[in-house]
Amino acid sequence: MQAYVAEEWPIATCLLGVPPIGRDGIAVQDAPAETWDAIFEDVAAEGFRLAELTDGLIRPADLEPSRLQELVEVAGDHGVGIPAVHVQRSSVVMPGREEENLAYAHRSIDAAAEMGATVYSTGLHRPFTEAQRRALWFWTAQGPVDPDDAELRDRAVRSIRELGAHAASVGLIVSLELYEDTYLGTAASAVRFVEEVGMENVGLNPDVGNLVRLHRPVEDWREVYAMTLPYANYWHLKNYARDEAADGSWQTALPTTLDAGVIDYRWAVREAVALGYRGVLTCEHYGGDSLAVCGRAQEYLRRILPRAAHVDTRLAPTGAERN
């Protein structure tokens, strides 16, 4: 498959910076079209033609068909398409909610297809703990952990395989997001998981930013990409300024722009393209004016993406560049 050139590559923004509850106390989920219109007006003003819809803001599966169509039309009025629906913190192996979350995932796939999206993005992470909700940055507090339980892990594989078959029947791919302390929490575990699912339309979202931000020892980000990029079919991109003591006694991380953090995205993106990645690039950022930071990220990505579709863009890393 031929690569896009830089100007054509599908680059989306997240909507993480949009408060889920408006000043009037009405959830964005239930808000009138005028509220949605203002959101997508801002998206377009930052230069985006695509926006990922996360269910932390709007749950497409829980919208009436007329409202779902209205959402697509409001975004379209600003020239914004919705290529992906991202369902987060609804793990199909969350204790006590396995069947409920699986049913919700199926409804989300149908809603994504109805909206004209091509990607159903999800993961195995669960809702925040109380400690995470209290923290300034949620990743600094311990979240839920998938147990070392072969039977439960196998159930997760079977459930994702079931969702993959459903998605394939309506023309969608399924992308599984890397996330700490889940069965997708390390490069090796994520690769093994997607291989066990064994479906052509099910791949990985190599969101390595989720891992480098942790205040604990983490895998080398280049090694994570080396293992996961061959399985990537959708991609969240965000960056963090990370520092750590040489003796491993402390680690810290803060959100930063895509070009300024510990991950070298010039290397990662060009490596991905050379390996055959042709999917959507979705810019993410936590804190501050998230949308504006994502706008800067899009400009940066269009500078580093290939300007000719036949060029091998890989950069050979040097020892000094490894982190």
C-alpha positions as CSV (number, residue, x, y, z in Angstrom):
1,M,0.0,0.0,0.0
2,Q,1.4,3.4,-1.0
3,A,1.9,6.0,1.7
4,Y,0.2,9.3,1.8
5,V,2.3,12.4,1.3
6,A,2.6,14.8,4.2
7,E,-0.2,17.2,3.1
8,E,-2.7,14.3,2.7
9,W,-1.9,12.2,5.7
10,P,-5.0,11.8,7.9
11,I,-4.1,13.6,11.2
12,A,-6.8,13.9,13.9
13,T,-7.0,15.7,17.2
14,C,-8.3,14.3,20.4
15,L,-11.0,16.2,22.3
16,L,-9.4,15.6,25.8
17,G,-9.4,19.3,26.6
18,V,-13.2,19.7,26.2
19,P,-14.9,19.7,29.6
20,P,-17.6,16.9,29.6
21,I,-19.9,19.1,31.6
22,G,-20.7,22.6,30.2
23,R,-21.0,25.9,32.2
24,D,-24.8,25.3,32.2
25,G,-24.3,22.0,34.0
26,I,-25.4,20.0,31.0
27,A,-23.3,17.1,29.9
28,V,-21.9,17.4,26.4
29,Q,-23.6,14.1,25.7
30,D,-27.0,15.7,26.2
31,A,-26.2,19.2,25.1
32,P,-27.9,20.9,22.1
33,A,-26.3,21.0,18.7
34,E,-25.1,24.5,19.4
35,T,-22.7,23.1,22.0
36,W,-21.4,20.6,19.6
37,D,-21.1,23.2,16.9
38,A,-18.8,25.4,19.2
39,I,-16.5,22.3,19.8
40,F,-16.0,21.6,16.1
41,E,-15.7,25.3,15.3
42,D,-12.6,25.3,17.6
43,V,-11.3,22.0,16.1
44,A,-11.5,23.5,12.6
45,A,-9.9,26.8,13.7
46,E,-6.8,24.8,14.9
47,G,-6.5,23.5,11.3
48,F,-7.9,20.0,11.8
49,R,-10.1,18.2,9.3
50,L,-10.4,15.1,11.6
51,A,-11.3,14.6,15.2
52,E,-11.4,11.4,17.3
53,L,-14.5,11.0,19.3
54,T,-13.9,9.6,22.8
55,D,-16.7,8.2,24.9
56,G,-15.3,10.2,27.8
57,L,-17.0,13.2,26.1
58,I,-19.8,11.7,24.0
59,R,-20.9,8.1,23.9
60,P,-22.1,7.4,20.4
61,A,-23.6,4.1,21.5
62,D,-26.0,5.9,23.8
63,L,-27.2,8.5,21.3
64,E,-30.5,8.2,19.5
65,P,-30.1,7.7,15.7
66,S,-31.2,11.2,15.0
67,R,-28.8,12.7,17.4
68,L,-26.0,10.5,16.1
69,Q,-26.7,11.8,12.6
70,E,-26.9,15.4,14.0
71,L,-23.4,15.0,15.5
72,V,-21.9,13.9,12.2
73,E,-23.7,16.8,10.4
74,V,-22.5,19.4,12.9
75,A,-18.9,18.3,12.6
76,G,-19.3,18.1,8.8
77,D,-20.5,21.7,8.7
78,H,-17.0,22.7,9.9
79,G,-15.3,20.3,7.4
80,V,-14.4,17.9,10.2
81,G,-14.7,14.2,9.9
82,I,-14.7,11.5,12.6
83,P,-12.5,8.7,11.6
84,A,-12.4,6.9,15.0
85,V,-14.5,6.2,18.0
86,H,-12.4,5.6,21.1
87,V,-14.0,3.7,24.0
88,Q,-11.9,4.0,27.1
89,R,-12.0,2.6,30.7
90,S,-14.6,-0.1,29.8
91,S,-12.5,-3.2,29.9
92,V,-14.2,-6.4,28.7
93,V,-12.7,-8.1,31.7
94,M,-13.5,-5.5,34.3
95,P,-14.7,-7.4,37.4
96,G,-18.5,-7.4,37.6
97,R,-19.0,-5.5,34.3
98,E,-17.6,-8.0,31.8
99,E,-20.9,-8.7,30.0
100,E,-22.1,-5.1,30.3
101,N,-18.9,-3.7,28.9
102,L,-18.8,-6.2,26.1
103,A,-22.4,-5.3,25.1
104,Y,-21.5,-1.6,25.2
105,A,-18.5,-2.3,22.9
106,H,-20.8,-4.0,20.4
107,R,-23.2,-1.0,20.4
108,S,-20.2,1.3,20.1
109,I,-19.0,-0.5,17.0
110,D,-22.4,-0.2,15.4
111,A,-22.6,3.5,16.2
112,A,-19.0,4.1,14.8
113,A,-20.0,2.4,11.6
114,E,-23.2,4.4,11.4
115,M,-21.2,7.6,11.8
116,G,-18.9,6.6,8.9
117,A,-15.8,6.0,11.1
118,T,-13.3,3.4,10.1
119,V,-11.6,2.7,13.5
120,Y,-12.9,1.3,16.7
121,S,-10.2,2.1,19.3
122,T,-10.3,0.6,22.7
123,G,-8.2,-1.0,25.4
124,L,-8.3,-2.9,28.7
125,H,-7.9,-0.1,31.1
126,R,-10.5,0.5,33.8
127,P,-12.0,3.6,35.5
128,F,-9.7,5.7,37.7
129,T,-9.2,4.8,41.3
130,E,-10.1,7.3,43.9
131,A,-6.4,8.1,44.3
132,Q,-6.1,8.8,40.6
133,R,-9.1,11.1,40.6
134,R,-7.5,13.1,43.4
135,A,-4.1,13.4,41.8
136,L,-3.0,16.4,39.7
137,W,-1.8,13.9,37.1
138,F,-3.7,10.6,37.3
139,W,-0.7,8.6,36.1
140,T,1.2,9.5,39.3
141,A,-1.2,7.3,41.4
142,Q,-1.6,3.5,41.1
143,G,-4.4,2.4,38.9
144,P,-6.2,-1.0,38.5
145,V,-4.0,-4.0,37.6
146,D,-5.0,-6.9,35.4
147,P,-4.2,-10.0,37.4
148,D,-1.7,-12.7,36.4
149,D,-4.6,-15.0,35.5
150,A,-4.4,-17.1,32.4
151,E,-8.1,-17.8,32.3
152,L,-9.0,-14.1,32.6
153,R,-6.5,-13.2,30.0
154,D,-7.9,-15.8,27.6
155,R,-11.4,-14.4,28.2
156,A,-10.0,-11.0,27.2
157,V,-8.6,-12.4,24.0
158,R,-11.9,-14.2,23.2
159,S,-13.9,-11.0,23.8
160,I,-11.7,-8.9,21.6
161,R,-11.8,-11.6,18.9
162,E,-15.6,-11.4,19.1
163,L,-15.5,-7.6,18.7
164,G,-13.0,-7.9,15.9
165,A,-15.4,-10.2,13.9
166,H,-18.2,-7.7,14.5
167,A,-16.1,-4.8,13.4
168,A,-15.0,-6.6,10.3
169,S,-18.6,-7.3,9.3
170,V,-19.3,-3.5,9.3
171,G,-16.0,-2.4,7.7
172,L,-14.1,-1.3,10.8
173,I,-10.7,-2.1,12.2
174,V,-10.1,-2.6,15.9
175,S,-7.1,-1.0,17.6
176,L,-5.9,-1.9,21.1
177,E,-4.2,0.8,23.1
178,L,-1.0,0.2,25.1
179,Y,-1.8,0.9,28.7
180,E,0.1,0.1,31.9
181,D,-0.8,-2.8,34.2
182,T,-3.2,-4.3,31.6
183,Y,-2.6,-7.3,29.3
184,L,-1.6,-4.6,26.8
185,G,0.8,-3.0,29.3
186,T,4.2,-4.0,27.9
187,A,5.5,-4.4,24.4
188,A,5.8,-8.2,24.6
189,S,2.5,-8.7,26.3
190,A,0.6,-6.5,23.8
191,V,2.2,-8.2,20.8
192,R,1.4,-11.6,22.2
193,F,-2.2,-10.5,22.9
194,V,-2.9,-9.3,19.4
195,E,-1.2,-12.4,17.9
196,E,-3.5,-14.6,20.0
197,V,-6.5,-12.6,18.8
198,G,-5.2,-13.5,15.4
199,M,-7.4,-11.3,13.2
200,E,-6.3,-9.2,10.2
201,N,-8.4,-6.2,11.3
202,V,-7.3,-6.2,14.9
203,G,-4.0,-4.4,15.7
204,L,-2.3,-2.1,18.2
205,N,-2.5,1.5,19.0
206,P,1.2,2.0,20.1
207,D,0.5,4.9,22.5
208,V,4.0,4.7,24.1
209,G,3.2,8.1,25.8
210,N,1.0,6.1,28.2
211,L,4.1,4.3,29.4
212,V,6.9,6.9,29.4
213,R,4.9,9.2,31.7
214,L,4.9,6.7,34.6
215,H,6.7,7.5,37.8
216,R,8.4,4.2,37.8
217,P,11.1,2.3,35.7
218,V,9.7,1.8,32.2
219,E,10.8,0.0,29.0
220,D,13.0,1.8,26.6
221,W,10.6,3.7,24.3
222,R,12.5,2.8,21.1
223,E,12.4,-0.9,22.0
224,V,8.6,-0.7,22.6
225,Y,8.1,0.9,19.2
226,A,10.4,-1.6,17.5
227,M,8.2,-4.4,18.8
228,T,4.8,-2.8,18.4
229,L,4.9,-0.7,15.2
230,P,4.7,-3.7,12.9
231,Y,1.3,-4.4,14.5
232,A,0.1,-0.8,14.5
233,N,-3.2,0.1,12.7
234,Y,-4.1,3.4,14.6
235,W,-1.9,5.7,16.7
236,H,-2.3,8.1,19.6
237,L,0.8,10.5,19.7
238,K,1.7,12.5,22.8
239,N,4.9,13.3,24.5
240,Y,6.3,13.8,28.0
241,A,9.4,15.4,29.5
242,R,10.8,12.6,31.6
243,D,13.6,12.6,34.1
244,E,14.9,9.8,36.4
245,A,17.7,9.1,38.8
246,A,20.6,7.0,37.5
247,D,20.2,4.7,40.6
248,G,16.5,4.3,39.9
249,S,15.4,5.9,43.1
250,W,13.0,8.4,41.4
251,Q,11.3,9.1,38.1
252,T,9.1,12.0,37.0
253,A,7.2,13.1,33.9
254,L,5.2,16.1,32.7
255,P,3.2,16.6,29.4
256,T,5.0,18.6,26.7
257,T,4.7,19.2,23.0
258,L,5.2,16.4,20.5
259,D,8.6,17.7,19.5
260,A,10.0,18.5,22.9
261,G,9.6,15.3,25.0
262,V,11.6,12.2,25.6
263,I,10.1,10.4,22.5
264,D,11.8,11.3,19.2
265,Y,8.7,11.4,17.0
266,R,10.8,12.3,13.9
267,W,12.4,8.9,14.3
268,A,9.2,7.0,15.4
269,V,6.9,8.3,12.7
270,R,9.4,7.8,9.9
271,E,10.2,4.3,11.2
272,A,6.5,3.5,11.2
273,V,5.9,4.8,7.7
274,A,8.9,2.8,6.4
275,L,7.5,-0.3,8.1
276,G,4.2,0.2,6.3
277,Y,2.1,2.2,8.6
278,R,-0.7,4.0,6.7
279,G,-3.2,4.8,9.5
280,V,-4.6,7.8,11.2
281,L,-2.3,9.8,13.4
282,T,-4.2,11.2,16.4
283,C,-2.6,14.0,18.4
284,E,-3.2,13.9,22.2
285,H,-2.2,16.2,25.1
286,Y,-3.2,16.5,28.7
287,G,-3.2,19.9,30.5
288,G,-3.4,23.5,29.4
289,D,-5.0,24.2,26.1
290,S,-4.9,20.7,24.8
291,L,-6.4,21.6,21.4
292,A,-3.8,24.3,20.7
293,V,-1.0,21.9,21.6
294,C,-2.5,19.3,19.3
295,G,-2.6,22.0,16.6
296,R,1.1,22.5,17.0
297,A,1.6,18.8,16.9
298,Q,-0.2,18.5,13.5
299,E,2.1,21.2,12.0
300,Y,5.2,19.3,13.3
301,L,3.9,16.0,11.9
302,R,3.3,17.5,8.5
303,R,6.9,18.8,8.5
304,I,8.4,15.3,9.2
305,L,6.1,13.1,7.2
306,P,7.3,12.0,3.8
307,R,6.9,14.5,1.0
308,A,7.2,11.7,-1.6
309,A,5.4,8.5,-1.2
310,H,8.2,6.2,-2.3
311,V,10.9,7.5,0.1
312,D,12.3,5.2,2.8
313,T,12.2,7.7,5.7
314,R,13.8,5.6,8.4
315,L,16.5,7.2,10.5
316,A,19.3,5.0,12.0
317,P,19.4,5.6,15.7
318,T,22.8,6.3,17.3
319,G,23.8,5.2,20.8
320,A,23.7,8.7,22.0
321,E,20.0,9.0,21.0
322,R,18.8,6.0,23.0
323,N,17.0,6.8,26.2
